[in-house]
């Protein structure tokens, strides 16, 4: 390329060794491109660092909300269990009271109690399991027809 005899200014520019000038130019352009890529990557890394910090903050917020939710649900479950236990205890006390009353009843009332015990069976003849939980309500007596309740 640079050894054109008619162009003396080109010969002065390139000199007698154009390959050396070409190598210097390619090196300078390569360094410039490398510098631009490094600046671009530095900008991307800074953006990613900011995004990671924001994501970590959001994760911390979600974890705190989850802990609060679990704590609240734990208290709700404990409250519900206490209410169920209270209702069961109330039902057991009522059954014990009924047993004491039945011991004092006459033979006629004993027959009536026998009839009540017969009613504490399912239609298939199986005994009712009392108390039981159905639709968030504790039942301490047999239900003969669900539609009646």
N, C-alpha and C positions, 0 to 999 in steps of 0.2 A: 503494500500500500503506500508507504511514504517515500519511495524512491522515484518519484516522477521528476524528470530532469527539467521540465519546463516550469515547474513551480518552485522557485527558490525559497519563498517564504515557508512552504511546507517542509522543505528540507531543513531550513533553520529551526523549525519547530520540532521536528522529529529527531533531528540529529542523525548521526551515523548508525545508531542502534535503536530502531523503533520498538523492538521487543521489550526493552527495558522500560521505556515510557509506557507501553501497553500494560506491563506487569504492575507498575506503580499506579496507574489509573484504575486497573481492576481491583487492586488492593484497597485503594481509597474508597471506591464505590462499595466494596464488600464491607468495609468497616462502617461506612455510613448506613448501609442497609441493616447491619447487625445492631447498630446503635438505635435505629428506629424500631426494630423488633423488640429490643430489650425495653425501651420506653413503653411500647404497647403492652408487653407482657406485665410490666410493673403496674400499669394502670389496671389491667385485668385482675392481677393478684390483689390489689388494693380493694377492688370492687367485690371480689370473692370473700375477702377477709371481713368486710362490712356485712355481706350477706350471711356469712356463718355466724357472726356475732348476733345479728338480728334473729336468726333461726334459733340460736341457743337461748336467747331471751324468751322467744315464743314458746319453746319447749319447757322452759322453767315455769312459765305462766300456766301452761297446760298441766304440768305435773302438780302445781299448787292447787289448781282447780280440781284435779282428780282426787287429791288427798282430802280436800274439803268436802267433795261429793261423797267419798267413801266414809268419811267421819260422820257426815249428816245421815247417810243411809244406815250406818252402824247404830247411831242413836235411835233412828226410826225403828229398826229391827228390834233393838232392845226394848223400846217402848211397847211395841206390838207383842213381844214375848211376855213382857210383864202383864199386859192386859189379858192375854190368853191364860196365863198362869192364874191371874186373879179370878177370871171367869171359871176356870176349871176348879179352883179351890172353892169358889162359891157353890158350884154344882156339887162337889163332893160333900161340902157341909150340908147342903140341902138333902142329899141322899142319906147321909148319916142321921140327920134329924128325922127324916121319914122312917128310917129303920127303928129309931128309938120310939117313935109314935106307934109304929106297927106292933112293937113288942107289947104295948099297953092296950092294943085293940082287942076286941072280942073275936071269937071264932068266925063270926059272920064277916068282920072286917078282914080277917086273915084270908078268907076265900076271895074277898075283893082284891086283896093284895096279890094273890096268886093270879088273878085275872090280869092285873096290871103287868106282872112279870111276863105273862104270855104275850102281852102286847109289845113287849120289848124284843120282839123277834122280827126278822124280815119276812116278807111274804113267802120266801122259800123255806122258812123255818130256822134259819141261822140266827144266832144271838146278835143283837146290836152291839157295836163297840162304842162305848161312851166314855168320855166325851169325844167329839170329833170336830174337825175344822172343815167347813164347807163355805166357799165364796167369802172368805175373810170373816166368817162368823163361827164362834164356838157353839156347838149344839150339845146340850147335856141331856137330851131326851130323844127318843126315836121320832122320826118324821115319817108318817104313814103315807102321805101324799105330798110330794114336793110342790105341787101346784097350789096346795092349801096355804103354804107359808109365804 
